Amino acid sequence: AEIDDAVQLGILHYSEWIKTYSGVIPQLFLAVKSAERSTADFLSTGCKDIIVACKEDKIVGFCGFGAFRGT
């Protein structure tokens, strides 16, 4: 992903969270999420270590990767 992809990534990330987790996790948790917050998160990392899947110049999926952070 490129930094110019941050807005599309943010919108996709937010919308999929809402679709996937509505009715599954507490609404209060989802209420604090937004496309703008997701976009800001992608911008803060410079879209580093993200691969995007595109269809007709639109991002339809993505995968983030990096070093293992667990113990």
C-alpha positions in Angstrom: 0.0 0.0 0.0 1.0 3.6 -0.6 0.3 6.6 1.6 -2.3 7.7 -1.0 -4.2 4.5 -0.2 -4.9 5.5 3.4 -8.4 7.0 2.9 -9.6 4.0 0.9 -8.0 1.6 3.5 -9.7 3.6 6.4 -13.1 3.4 4.8 -12.8 -0.3 4.0 -11.4 -1.1 7.5 -14.2 0.7 9.2 -17.1 -0.6 7.1 -15.9 -4.2 7.4 -15.6 -3.9 11.2 -19.2 -2.6 11.4 -20.5 -5.3 9.0 -18.6 -8.1 10.7 -19.0 -7.3 14.4 -22.3 -5.5 14.7 -24.4 -7.7 17.0 -21.4 -9.7 18.0 -19.4 -7.3 20.2 -20.8 -4.5 22.4 -22.1 -1.6 20.4 -20.2 0.8 22.7 -16.9 -0.6 21.4 -18.0 -0.1 17.8 -19.4 3.4 18.5 -15.9 4.8 19.0 -14.7 3.5 15.6 -14.9 5.6 12.5 -13.5 5.7 9.0 -11.5 8.9 10.0 -9.9 7.1 12.9 -9.0 4.1 10.7 -7.6 6.5 8.1 -5.5 8.3 10.8 -4.1 4.9 11.9 -3.0 4.0 8.4 -1.5 7.5 7.9 0.4 7.2 11.2 2.2 4.1 9.9 2.6 5.4 6.4 0.7 2.3 5.2 3.9 0.3 5.8 3.7 -3.5 5.5 0.3 -3.6 3.9 -0.6 -5.5 0.8 -3.8 -4.4 -1.0 -6.1 -6.3 -3.3 -7.7 -4.1 -6.0 -10.5 -4.4 -8.5 -11.0 -1.7 -11.1 -8.7 0.7 -9.2 -10.6 0.3 -5.9 -9.1 -1.4 -2.9 -11.3 -4.4 -2.0 -9.1 -6.1 0.6 -5.8 -5.7 2.4 -3.4 -7.6 4.6 -1.0 -6.2 7.1 2.1 -8.0 8.2 5.2 -7.5 10.4 7.4 -9.1 12.9 5.8 -11.3 15.6 4.9 -9.1 18.6 3.9 -11.9 21.1 5.8 -13.8 23.6 
